[in-house]
Amino acid sequence: MAESHRKVPTHEQLRIWREYIETSEAIRTRLGSRMQSESSLSAGDYRVLLALSEAPQHTLRSSELAAILGWERSRLSHHLGRMEKRNLIRRTPCADDVHGVDVTATEHGRERFRSGSVPHLRAVREIFADALSPEQFAHLDEITASLRRHLGLDNTTTAE
């Protein structure tokens, strides 16, 4: 009787996986903390404002915004409510859909995004980019592309 073996990651693969996850989380945490302290924007605020800054008239349907961010609609709705109270965005009913909502970055939100981008990009350089050589960046690009293909993700990138 043949013994059935499950294929599991090796100890070395698990070590690398864990270090990758822990390092990625440390980078995200440090970037988020810096963003909050330097611009009073959360990482989520920044992601929402980035998506809106790239949209025509700085406006997206909430369902489209949720898809871009990879967030559940309820999470997005709660987050947008907090942003709306701070005058970073406004929500209005869609003209062509009684159930749809358009999300627009306000002038105040666009200004906060612009002013928050400078320290954020500096933090990305200091926390992430300065640690890698050009060759390491090339390898990381290859690894990321391979993972994205394996996961069926599109080739667009999002900033933190």
Rosetta silent file (secondary structure, phi, psi, omega in degrees, C-alpha in Angstrom):
SEQUENCE: MAESHRKVPTHEQLRIWREYIETSEAIRTRLGSRMQSESSLSAGDYRVLLALSEAPQHTLRSSELAAILGWERSRLSHHLGRMEKRNLIRRTPCADDVHGVDVTATEHGRERFRSGSVPHLRAVREIFADALSPEQFAHLDEITASLRRHLGLDNTTTAE
SCORE:     score description
SCORE:     0.000 S_00000001
   1 L     0.000  125.088 -178.514    0.000    0.000    0.000 S_00000001
   2 L   -76.807  135.790 -179.816    1.464    3.294   -1.122 S_00000001
   3 L   -84.310  133.664  179.694    1.718    5.926    1.535 S_00000001
   4 L   -88.481  127.607  178.361    0.121    9.263    0.681 S_00000001
   5 L  -115.927  129.656  173.178    2.293   12.289    1.396 S_00000001
   6 L   -79.342  139.876  176.034    1.021   15.794    1.472 S_00000001
   7 L   -85.565  116.015 -179.085    3.329   18.220   -0.205 S_00000001
   8 L  -121.916  158.820  177.918    4.147   20.861    2.378 S_00000001
   9 L   -61.889  149.205  176.307    6.658   23.703    2.349 S_00000001
  10 L   -72.886  166.764  176.744   10.146   22.831    3.522 S_00000001
  11 H   -58.623  -41.378  179.753   11.503   24.269    6.766 S_00000001
  12 H   -64.900  -42.033  177.560   13.624   26.678    4.712 S_00000001
  13 H   -63.405  -40.420  178.503   10.605   27.780    2.641 S_00000001
  14 H   -66.695  -38.235  177.175    8.603   28.333    5.824 S_00000001
  15 H   -62.005  -47.350  179.834   11.452   30.352    7.364 S_00000001
  16 H   -63.316  -43.675  178.680   11.657   32.566    4.267 S_00000001
  17 H   -57.671  -49.825 -178.107    7.855   32.900    4.152 S_00000001
  18 H   -62.479  -44.292  178.608    7.658   33.956    7.798 S_00000001
  19 H   -63.250  -37.938  177.544   10.501   36.469    7.429 S_00000001
  20 H   -62.014  -48.929 -178.616    8.851   37.870    4.291 S_00000001
  21 H   -63.691  -46.679 -179.100    5.492   38.318    6.058 S_00000001
  22 H   -64.154  -40.227  179.105    7.031   39.794    9.209 S_00000001
  23 H   -67.807  -44.010  178.344    9.223   42.183    7.208 S_00000001
  24 H   -59.556  -43.636  179.786    6.342   43.263    4.963 S_00000001
  25 H   -65.855  -39.536  177.774    4.191   43.953    8.006 S_00000001
  26 H   -63.133  -41.020  178.173    6.994   45.923    9.694 S_00000001
  27 H   -62.795  -47.965 -179.413    7.412   48.050    6.556 S_00000001
  28 H   -61.442  -42.541 -179.345    3.662   48.710    6.324 S_00000001
  29 H   -64.124  -46.009 -179.251    3.450   49.537   10.036 S_00000001
  30 H   -66.144  -40.979  177.408    6.397   51.933    9.929 S_00000001
  31 H   -64.008  -42.698  179.366    5.131   53.644    6.777 S_00000001
  32 H   -62.893  -42.214  178.737    1.661   53.958    8.290 S_00000001
  33 H   -64.064  -43.865  178.780    3.014   55.397   11.537 S_00000001
  34 H   -62.534  -43.425 -179.006    5.159   57.906    9.683 S_00000001
  35 H   -61.801  -45.933 -178.921    2.237   58.919    7.481 S_00000001
  36 H   -61.462  -43.915 -176.899   -0.055   59.402   10.463 S_00000001
  37 H   -75.140  -31.239 -175.294    2.502   61.459   12.380 S_00000001
  38 H   -93.154  -20.825 -177.200    3.698   63.542    9.420 S_00000001
  39 H  -135.456   -4.803 -176.734    0.407   64.183    7.612 S_00000001
  40 L    61.577   20.703  172.934   -2.433   63.086    9.934 S_00000001
  41 L  -106.794  139.731  172.706   -3.600   60.737    7.176 S_00000001
  42 L   -80.464  165.881  175.995   -3.983   57.027    7.796 S_00000001
  43 H   -59.222  -37.344  177.451   -2.655   54.536    5.269 S_00000001
  44 H   -65.201  -42.999  176.274   -6.286   53.888    4.302 S_00000001
  45 H   -56.522  -46.957 -177.004   -6.959   57.604    3.810 S_00000001
  46 H   -62.120  -43.018  179.709   -3.910   57.832    1.580 S_00000001
  47 H   -62.909  -42.493  178.123   -4.967   54.820   -0.518 S_00000001
  48 H   -62.580  -48.834 -178.184   -8.462   56.259   -1.015 S_00000001
  49 H   -66.401  -33.675  175.705   -7.112   59.694   -1.930 S_00000001
  50 H   -62.598  -48.458  179.396   -4.515   58.159   -4.266 S_00000001
  51 H   -60.517  -42.574 -179.973   -7.213   56.265   -6.177 S_00000001
  52 H   -69.047  -33.562  179.803   -9.388   59.386   -6.362 S_00000001
  53 H   -66.270  -26.383 -179.062   -6.438   61.539   -7.461 S_00000001
  54 L   -90.223   -6.168 -176.565   -5.940   59.246  -10.458 S_00000001
  55 L   -92.466  150.682  175.129   -9.645   59.260  -11.444 S_00000001
  56 H   -58.156  135.122 -178.083  -11.317   61.721  -13.839 S_00000001
  57 H    55.484   21.397  178.143  -12.698   64.680  -11.868 S_00000001
  58 H    56.638   33.394 -173.704  -11.229   62.985   -8.747 S_00000001
  59 E  -132.896  137.434  173.119  -14.396   60.873   -8.583 S_00000001
  60 E  -138.379  151.686  169.712  -15.143   57.140   -8.536 S_00000001
  61 E   -66.710  146.185 -177.512  -18.241   55.105   -7.823 S_00000001
  62 H   -61.114  -35.692  179.247  -17.947   53.569   -4.373 S_00000001
  63 H   -65.856  -37.819  177.994  -18.212   50.045   -5.843 S_00000001
  64 H   -69.033  -40.952  178.280  -15.334   50.792   -8.229 S_00000001
  65 H   -62.508  -43.106  178.085  -13.270   52.300   -5.412 S_00000001
  66 H   -59.800  -41.582  179.665  -13.856   49.200   -3.263 S_00000001
  67 H   -65.992  -42.501  179.582  -12.655   46.990   -6.129 S_00000001
  68 H   -61.504  -42.945 -177.287   -9.529   49.096   -6.698 S_00000001
  69 H   -80.257  -19.213 -175.213   -8.636   48.973   -3.003 S_00000001
  70 L    73.974   29.718 -178.594   -9.625   45.332   -2.545 S_00000001
  71 L  -105.320  150.665  170.481  -11.877   46.296    0.370 S_00000001
  72 L   -66.838  149.169 -178.704  -15.304   44.998    1.328 S_00000001
  73 H   -60.006  -37.757 -179.130  -18.019   47.569    0.662 S_00000001
  74 H   -66.467  -40.210  176.743  -18.922   47.824    4.352 S_00000001
  75 H   -60.696  -46.101 -179.791  -15.294   48.549    5.311 S_00000001
  76 H   -61.712  -43.994 -178.165  -15.107   51.212    2.613 S_00000001
  77 H   -59.766  -44.893  178.755  -18.402   52.772    3.674 S_00000001
  78 H   -64.654  -41.841 -179.399  -17.267   53.117    7.299 S_00000001
  79 H   -66.000  -42.978  178.694  -13.900   54.500    6.248 S_00000001
  80 H   -62.737  -35.356  177.107  -15.483   56.989    3.850 S_00000001
  81 H   -60.333  -42.460  178.027  -17.799   58.154    6.640 S_00000001
  82 H   -67.154  -39.698  179.480  -14.770   59.030    8.778 S_00000001
  83 H   -67.920  -36.862 -179.553  -13.077   60.761    5.838 S_00000001
  84 H   -65.524  -38.590  178.171  -16.238   62.697    5.007 S_00000001
  85 H   -63.224  -26.794  178.995  -16.434   64.038    8.586 S_00000001
  86 L   -94.816    8.171  177.710  -12.895   65.382    8.112 S_00000001
  87 L    61.266   33.813  176.000  -13.864   66.967    4.756 S_00000001
  88 L   -89.277  -31.615  178.821  -11.414   64.796    2.783 S_00000001
  89 E  -139.504  167.539  169.490  -14.101   63.372    0.486 S_00000001
  90 E  -135.329  147.805  177.854  -17.774   63.843   -0.280 S_00000001
  91 E  -114.189  134.856  178.100  -20.335   61.260   -1.280 S_00000001
  92 E  -136.656  149.219  176.960  -23.209   62.009   -3.624 S_00000001
  93 E   -62.466  142.744  176.855  -25.843   59.794   -5.217 S_00000001
  94 L   -67.268  139.635  179.444  -24.966   58.704   -8.754 S_00000001
  95 L   -67.918  -30.713 -174.333  -26.962   60.545  -11.381 S_00000001
  96 L  -104.065    5.501 -177.863  -27.487   57.369  -13.423 S_00000001
  97 L  -151.731  116.809 -175.918  -28.089   54.834  -10.622 S_00000001
  98 L   -62.951  -26.060 -178.014  -30.421   55.285   -7.670 S_00000001
  99 L   -95.840  -14.019 -175.765  -28.351   52.839   -5.567 S_00000001
 100 L   -84.226  155.467  178.334  -24.890   54.041   -6.581 S_00000001
 101 E  -129.727  131.337  173.415  -22.727   56.564   -4.764 S_00000001
 102 E   -92.359  137.587  177.669  -20.013   58.746   -6.260 S_00000001
 103 E  -114.016  125.876 -177.788  -17.006   59.478   -4.063 S_00000001
 104 E  -125.881  135.371  173.103  -15.094   62.687   -4.787 S_00000001
 105 E   -73.411  128.564  176.874  -11.929   64.023   -3.205 S_00000001
 106 L   -75.227  168.465  175.318  -12.608   67.518   -1.885 S_00000001
 107 H   -58.886  -41.984  177.401  -10.163   70.354   -2.462 S_00000001
 108 H   -61.092  -43.306  178.739   -9.120   69.952    1.178 S_00000001
 109 H   -64.282  -41.339  179.059   -8.621   66.205    0.631 S_00000001
 110 H   -65.107  -39.444  178.375   -6.571   66.777   -2.527 S_00000001
 111 H   -66.400  -42.761  178.217   -4.389   69.304   -0.699 S_00000001
 112 H   -63.238  -38.481  177.559   -3.875   66.911    2.233 S_00000001
 113 H   -63.905  -48.068  179.999   -2.966   64.148   -0.234 S_00000001
 114 H   -59.950  -47.885 -178.106   -0.453   66.379   -2.043 S_00000001
 115 H   -69.643  -29.252  177.505    1.155   67.587    1.172 S_00000001
 116 H   -77.511  -21.246 -177.898    1.184   64.047    2.605 S_00000001
 117 H   -68.006  -36.713 -177.836    2.817   62.593   -0.500 S_00000001
 118 H   -61.816  -55.116  178.721    6.161   64.348    0.027 S_00000001
 119 H   -66.785  -30.496  178.838    6.888   62.892    3.479 S_00000001
 120 H   -65.044  -46.262  179.885    5.365   59.549    2.449 S_00000001
 121 H   -66.043  -34.209  174.886    7.647   59.206   -0.558 S_00000001
 122 H   -64.246  -42.026  178.630   10.605   60.208    1.591 S_00000001
 123 H   -65.615  -39.006  176.811    9.633   57.482    4.094 S_00000001
 124 H   -60.094  -42.799  178.246    9.332   54.905    1.292 S_00000001
 125 H   -63.131  -50.075 -175.232   12.848   55.788    0.222 S_00000001
 126 H   -66.921  -42.018 -174.328   14.267   55.701    3.762 S_00000001
 127 H   -84.003  -32.024 -172.252   12.458   52.573    4.990 S_00000001
 128 L  -117.330  -61.996 -170.124   12.433   50.524    1.783 S_00000001
 129 H   -65.092  -39.228 -178.748   14.379   51.781   -1.209 S_00000001
 130 H   -63.953  -19.425 -177.750   17.594   52.712    0.592 S_00000001
 131 H   -80.963  -13.469 -171.819   17.938   49.123    1.837 S_00000001
 132 L  -117.272  144.190  173.857   18.155   47.607   -1.664 S_00000001
 133 L   -82.987  166.195  175.448   20.723   47.688   -4.447 S_00000001
 134 H   -56.699  -38.087  179.056   19.657   48.093   -8.102 S_00000001
 135 H   -65.985  -40.463  178.438   20.232   44.343   -8.575 S_00000001
 136 H   -65.813  -37.719  175.207   18.047   43.531   -5.564 S_00000001
 137 H   -60.903  -42.945  179.189   15.315   45.784   -6.962 S_00000001
 138 H   -61.648  -42.984  178.446   15.472   43.883  -10.259 S_00000001
 139 H   -65.583  -42.005  179.258   15.160   40.552   -8.405 S_00000001
 140 H   -63.697  -37.102  176.754   12.310   41.875   -6.273 S_00000001
 141 H   -62.353  -44.753  178.178   10.532   43.041   -9.424 S_00000001
 142 H   -62.411  -44.581 -179.546   10.866   39.546  -10.923 S_00000001
 143 H   -64.031  -45.853  179.485    9.641   37.899   -7.715 S_00000001
 144 H   -61.993  -43.861  178.742    6.693   40.273   -7.411 S_00000001
 145 H   -61.169  -41.460  178.819    5.729   39.734  -11.063 S_00000001
 146 H   -63.035  -45.144  178.491    5.892   35.965  -10.576 S_00000001
 147 H   -63.606  -42.843 -179.744    3.679   36.128   -7.475 S_00000001
 148 H   -63.379  -41.955  176.784    1.188   38.441   -9.199 S_00000001
 149 H   -61.712  -46.730 -178.690    0.960   36.099  -12.203 S_00000001
 150 H   -59.837  -36.206 -178.362    0.499   33.093   -9.913 S_00000001
 151 H   -88.202   -4.515  179.504   -2.281   34.906   -8.031 S_00000001
 152 L    72.431   27.764  178.534   -3.985   36.158  -11.199 S_00000001
 153 L   -87.083  151.930  178.139   -3.527   39.811  -10.280 S_00000001
 154 L   -73.238  175.821 -175.700   -3.425   42.491  -12.917 S_00000001
 155 L   -91.306    8.074  177.416   -0.244   44.421  -13.621 S_00000001
 156 L   -78.611  152.816  177.940   -1.376   47.683  -12.020 S_00000001
 157 L  -117.221  155.796  175.856    0.348   48.796   -8.868 S_00000001
 158 L  -124.681  143.874  177.084   -0.939   50.663   -5.890 S_00000001
 159 L   -90.768  155.514  175.666    0.958   52.925   -3.632 S_00000001
 160 L   -80.327    0.000    0.000    0.758   52.780    0.161 S_00000001
